[in-house]
Amino acid sequence: MKYAILGDIHANLAAFEAVLEDIETKGGFDEIWCLGDIVGYGPEPHACIELLRRYKHISVAGNHDWAAVGKIDTSDFNPAAARACQWTAQQLTAEDVNYLQNLAIKLRRDDFTLVHGSPRQPIWEYLLSVDDAYDNFSYFNTNFCLVAHSHVPLIFGLNREGKCFMAKIPDAIRLGSENHRLIINPGGVGQPRDGDPRASYALYDSEAQIMYHYRVNYAITVTQKKMMEHKLPLSLVLRLNYGY
Ligand code: ZN
């Protein structure tokens, strides 16, 4: 089976479609594992939910998904994110709201735990340091955990001796061949934040037990034009150019 691992789509339909097309050129996929923040920031929340739901998929909830349906308030959001969130809430159909409201905060598939932020705090925690990752290894039981939220493609490993490391996600990594437990972040589809504006995602081939990481160009200006038309904050429009 092949699993498309997509995090932080953030209502960026052009990026989402480019990723799906890219996977097709690589032989396609059987199921999407979505790591949350389907909506928020971007100009096409409804279309992104609709497109995701056309595919066989599972998804966990992200902070923006919950904020858009009023499950959490936006007092911890920066002003631009909060404004985009209010706009997003107005674009959702009743069915979209129902879908987002019912997303789980943690899912398990095979040897993978899926969360948006971290196993310890699935909605809110950003995993960007070895120390935080180390603590989080005791909050899940599977060998592997998939996270998003930081929009930075990274892996954290814990070896048998209890040593933790952090690295840029490799282009391909064989899972299960070494004695490492891993926390893997595929990076953001719709709003990358590692200085590379291309959409970022992972593809897992369960037969070969290999996780691939890919970057894809997409029509950034198409998304930006729609954001401007909807008067979404300029800072959110511009950051797509820089991948931050
Ligand atoms: Zn996000």
Residues whose N, C-alpha, C, O or C-beta is under 5 A from the ligand:
A	BS01	ZN	D8 D37 H149
